[in-house]
């Protein structure tokens, strides 16, 4: 089987595989790149994880994830910033261990409204301030912080950054090499401003990651798991992918699917299905 | 009990009450205005419904709902346009039957992607064309067509119009008296452009309806029912209401809640709870 050379399998798609198994499955399916998550890296320990990634011969396309920046000043917020500094170092180490063409990209999720708060404006200001507090660390480590706008249905409990335009408003306050954005099809496909904002992101050199998976209906009980394999839902990946490519994005394209049924399936089967779905639906 | 004079109880909040019972419950709770739905009006027949509304002494704040404009050209689309023409006439008749200060406002939901289609752009064009086809009828009847942007989580299956800005881009192609927008807190609260777009809507005289209910988490299995009483969720009704008032909106404020638990409760209890929640959380 031959996988597209720009396809990256985000580890969340085969969530129940540990890091070693995920690396094996990815390579065995012919996929050349992997998007990593911090939890399975931590389970192995960073230095062992770095060695396994180096041994795999795979590229690393991103590390998921940092962020969660909306807490008020205090110990919780300091802990979040400290944890993100660790994540920046992990990103640099893992990308350096990956094959040529690896991307030192740390995906950031903004965080939701703090418990009991209804102040979106304040929460968004704290996201900006946190990125400001981390930008020097990221620059020094050669890491790009990639702000991921999440679908508006997560605005209360997960991410107060909901659109690509809003993510760009934040990112543009910093150097393009240090702070970029993630274009995740699932989160942004519905946005009437999408194509204009992708073009804007391209002009600024801000697209740090492009992730794909489909929007399926009806939504499941847990809307965090409302994602499907490309082609199983409603997203026009042709228009979207062409726009991202026209905007100059030349990196790996991650398939990241949170879906219980997919997680319950053997990882190797899912990797193969990912290769096929990508070939059929992502015109790169 | 004294209800706020601008409070209107949208009939969907007490969904299992028929029209007569809804009118009785609304009046008995001290609420002066009601937002009607077509189905319970049809169940009684329009002429009887008009008489009952006139007898109630209540204002009518809107009729829900027309729209569903995304089908391709053909019999289905012609049927949708014809049905909307009927809804325009119903709106005019019911508003005329309501007490002074009633609003002849027909709420429009755009419709989702047609079965099997991934073409959001085409679907949105058909929404605009349908409004264009209905504008003369609405103007002649003295009815305002009110485009309601729905939360982006409904973009695939219910409404390809997802933001207030997008609704205004559509509405502004027509006279302000003929085509306006609905500001529904549940659908738009997350939008980083919200306050700017409300101000824009106000400048153009485009706010035809303001609806409130809260965004509660976690979302229920059926996300159509993910609404709560004001104060039970995450929305900052102070900032939002002040913005709508500052934009010049002087009409009724509808409480519209789709929530199974609320529907399972006695309508009179819900009306009372609505009066209290409105008084506490909506600074009008």
HADDOCK unambig.tbl for C-alpha pairs under 7 A between the chains (distance, minus, plus):
assign (segid A and resid 118 and name CA) (segid B and resid 234 and name CA) 5.28 0.50 0.50
assign (segid A and resid 118 and name CA) (segid B and resid 235 and name CA) 5.78 0.50 0.50
assign (segid A and resid 118 and name CA) (segid B and resid 236 and name CA) 5.22 0.50 0.50
assign (segid A and resid 119 and name CA) (segid B and resid 236 and name CA) 6.84 0.50 0.50
assign (segid A and resid 152 and name CA) (segid B and resid 152 and name CA) 6.74 0.50 0.50
assign (segid A and resid 152 and name CA) (segid B and resid 190 and name CA) 6.33 0.50 0.50
assign (segid A and resid 153 and name CA) (segid B and resid 153 and name CA) 6.31 0.50 0.50
assign (segid A and resid 155 and name CA) (segid B and resid 190 and name CA) 6.13 0.50 0.50
assign (segid A and resid 156 and name CA) (segid B and resid 234 and name CA) 6.46 0.50 0.50
assign (segid A and resid 166 and name CA) (segid B and resid 192 and name CA) 6.98 0.50 0.50
assign (segid A and resid 190 and name CA) (segid B and resid 152 and name CA) 6.33 0.50 0.50
assign (segid A and resid 190 and name CA) (segid B and resid 155 and name CA) 6.14 0.50 0.50
assign (segid A and resid 192 and name CA) (segid B and resid 166 and name CA) 6.98 0.50 0.50
assign (segid A and resid 220 and name CA) (segid B and resid 221 and name CA) 6.62 0.50 0.50
assign (segid A and resid 221 and name CA) (segid B and resid 220 and name CA) 6.62 0.50 0.50
assign (segid A and resid 221 and name CA) (segid B and resid 221 and name CA) 4.38 0.50 0.50
assign (segid A and resid 234 and name CA) (segid B and resid 118 and name CA) 5.30 0.50 0.50
assign (segid A and resid 234 and name CA) (segid B and resid 156 and name CA) 6.48 0.50 0.50
assign (segid A and resid 235 and name CA) (segid B and resid 118 and name CA) 5.78 0.50 0.50
assign (segid A and resid 236 and name CA) (segid B and resid 118 and name CA) 5.20 0.50 0.50
assign (segid A and resid 236 and name CA) (segid B and resid 119 and name CA) 6.84 0.50 0.50
